[in-house]
Amino acid sequence: GGIVSNFITAQNSVSNAFFKPASGFVSSPLDPAPNQLGFSPWFRASGGLTNQGSSGVAFLANGPQAVESSVKVGFGGYQFGLDGGIFNIAGSGASVHLGLTAGQIVGSATQEGYNNETTMKDTFVGAYGIYSNGPFFLDAQLRQEFIEYTVNVDDRGFVINDAQDSSQRFSGGVSGGYVFNAGKFSVIPAAGYTFARTTTDNLDFAAGS
């Protein structure tokens, strides 16, 4: 149960903390000519540390048993992209960005109170599109992730040394918002929708190996 919880917590924590709408990483000219084109690379790095509770189910000889745990997750990673845009389309002030992106994240999840650690390496590629016109913006992304895990457990006679596992995660999302300026302050109501599909290989190991 704790191993599964570590997998789920590490993957969800890293995805929620690292991945952001692409509109925050690209820029437009201040006063573009009608139908002006632009291309540019971009790069960013991010890291963090979270502590989350999780729950799972252990299937024992006397039946399933709920397992509660606290998992500490740390991560660091980088992301780069190649962006192309057309600005001030037909003099309307609207702009469209299209881009490709890739990167890698490394992290670890440690179950507090147990000698249970899962390390992960997440390599990803993706594409995005952004539309903006004045205070309105709309952002869409697709992403494919290839995640490798290494599991180590040394707890109460149950030992796993460097067991390997992998998963693939396909996700996407769309978000939009509107910027209301009020003097020195701005209010930006926004809404979005995301989806993800994850497949994980079986984790095969011999206890004590």
C-alpha positions in Angstrom: 0.0 0.0 0.0 2.8 2.5 0.9 4.6 1.8 -2.3 1.5 2.5 -4.4 0.8 5.6 -2.4 4.4 6.9 -3.0 3.9 6.4 -6.8 0.6 8.2 -6.8 1.7 11.0 -4.5 5.0 11.6 -6.4 3.4 11.7 -9.8 0.5 14.0 -8.8 2.5 16.3 -6.7 5.2 16.9 -9.3 2.7 17.4 -12.1 0.6 19.9 -10.1 3.6 21.8 -8.9 5.8 21.9 -12.0 3.5 22.2 -15.0 1.9 25.6 -15.6 0.0 27.3 -18.5 2.4 28.1 -21.3 1.0 31.7 -21.5 3.2 32.5 -18.5 6.5 31.7 -20.4 6.0 33.5 -23.7 5.8 37.2 -24.6 4.5 39.4 -27.4 5.9 42.6 -28.9 4.7 45.8 -27.2 3.4 47.5 -30.4 3.4 44.9 -33.2 2.7 45.7 -36.9 -0.4 44.0 -38.3 0.4 40.3 -38.9 3.9 40.5 -37.5 5.6 37.2 -37.1 8.0 36.2 -34.3 10.0 33.1 -33.2 12.0 32.6 -30.1 13.3 29.9 -27.7 12.5 29.9 -24.0 13.7 28.1 -20.9 12.7 27.8 -17.3 13.7 25.8 -14.2 11.6 24.9 -11.1 11.9 22.9 -7.9 10.0 22.4 -4.7 9.2 20.4 -1.6 5.8 19.2 -0.4 4.5 17.0 2.4 1.2 15.2 1.6 -1.0 12.6 3.2 -2.2 9.7 1.1 -4.1 6.4 1.5 -3.9 3.0 -0.2 -5.0 -0.6 0.3 -2.8 -3.5 1.3 -4.2 -6.9 0.4 -3.1 -9.2 3.2 -3.9 -12.8 4.1 -6.8 -11.7 6.3 -8.2 -9.4 3.7 -7.7 -5.8 2.4 -6.4 -3.3 4.9 -6.4 0.5 4.6 -3.0 2.1 4.8 -2.5 5.8 5.7 0.8 7.5 5.2 2.5 10.9 5.1 4.8 11.3 2.0 7.4 14.0 1.6 8.1 14.8 -2.1 11.0 16.9 -3.4 11.6 17.7 -7.1 13.6 19.8 -9.5 13.4 20.1 -13.2 13.8 22.2 -16.4 11.7 22.9 -19.4 12.5 24.5 -22.7 10.4 25.4 -25.8 10.4 26.9 -29.2 7.7 29.5 -29.7 6.3 31.0 -32.9 3.6 33.7 -33.0 1.6 35.9 -35.3 0.7 39.3 -33.6 -1.9 41.9 -34.2 -3.7 39.7 -36.6 -5.3 41.9 -39.4 -4.9 44.9 -37.1 -7.3 43.5 -34.5 -4.9 43.3 -31.6 -5.3 39.5 -31.4 -2.2 37.2 -31.2 -1.7 33.5 -31.6 1.3 31.5 -30.3 2.1 27.9 -31.3 5.0 26.0 -29.8 6.8 22.8 -28.9 8.3 22.0 -25.5 10.3 19.3 -23.7 12.1 18.8 -20.5 12.9 16.6 -17.6 12.1 16.4 -13.8 13.8 14.3 -11.1 12.3 13.8 -7.7 11.9 11.5 -4.7 9.0 10.5 -2.4 9.8 9.3 1.1 7.2 7.8 3.4 7.6 9.3 6.8 8.1 6.8 9.6 9.1 4.0 7.2 12.3 3.2 5.2 10.4 3.5 2.0 11.7 5.7 -0.8 10.7 6.1 -4.5 12.9 8.1 -6.9 11.6 9.2 -10.3 12.8 10.6 -13.5 10.1 12.2 -15.8 11.0 13.0 -19.4 8.3 14.8 -21.3 7.5 16.4 -24.7 4.5 18.5 -25.6 2.8 21.2 -27.7 0.8 24.2 -26.9 -1.3 27.0 -28.4 -2.2 30.4 -27.0 -4.7 33.0 -28.1 -4.9 36.5 -26.6 -6.7 39.7 -27.4 -6.4 42.6 -25.0 -7.3 41.3 -21.5 -8.6 38.0 -22.7 -6.4 34.9 -23.0 -6.9 31.2 -23.8 -4.3 28.5 -23.4 -4.3 24.8 -24.5 -1.6 22.1 -24.0 -0.9 18.5 -24.8 1.9 16.5 -23.1 3.4 13.0 -23.2 5.5 11.9 -20.2 7.8 8.9 -19.8 8.4 8.2 -16.1 11.0 5.8 -14.6 10.9 4.8 -10.9 13.4 3.2 -8.6 11.9 1.7 -5.4 13.8 1.0 -2.2 12.2 -0.4 1.0 13.9 -1.6 4.2 11.2 -2.0 6.8 10.2 -4.6 9.3 11.6 -7.5 7.4 10.3 -6.4 4.0 13.1 -5.4 1.8 13.2 -4.2 -1.8 16.5 -3.0 -3.4 16.5 -0.8 -6.5 13.3 -2.3 -8.0 12.6 -0.7 -11.4 9.3 0.4 -12.8 8.0 2.8 -15.5 4.8 4.5 -16.5 3.5 6.6 -19.4 1.2 9.6 -18.9 -0.7 11.5 -21.6 -2.4 14.7 -20.4 -3.9 17.9 -21.7 -5.7 20.9 -20.6 -7.3 24.2 -21.6 -7.6 27.4 -19.5 -8.8 30.9 -20.0 -9.2 34.1 -18.2 -9.8 37.9 -18.3 -7.6 40.6 -16.8 -9.5 43.4 -15.0 -7.2 46.3 -14.1 -8.1 48.4 -11.1 -5.5 51.1 -10.6 -2.4 49.6 -9.2 -4.1 46.2 -8.9 -5.3 43.5 -11.3 -8.0 40.9 -10.8 -7.8 37.8 -13.1 -10.6 35.4 -12.9 -9.8 32.2 -14.7 -11.1 28.7 -15.3 -9.7 25.5 -16.8 -10.1 21.8 -17.5 -7.4 19.1 -17.5 -7.4 15.4 -18.2 -4.8 12.7 -17.9 -4.4 9.0 -18.7 -1.6 7.0 -17.0 -0.5 3.4 -17.6 2.0 1.8 -15.2 4.0 -1.4 -15.7 3.8 -4.2 -13.1 6.3 -3.9 -10.3 8.0 -7.3 -10.1 10.4 -8.0 -7.2 11.4 -10.8 -4.8 11.0 -9.7 -1.2 14.5 -9.4 0.4 16.2 -9.0 -2.9 
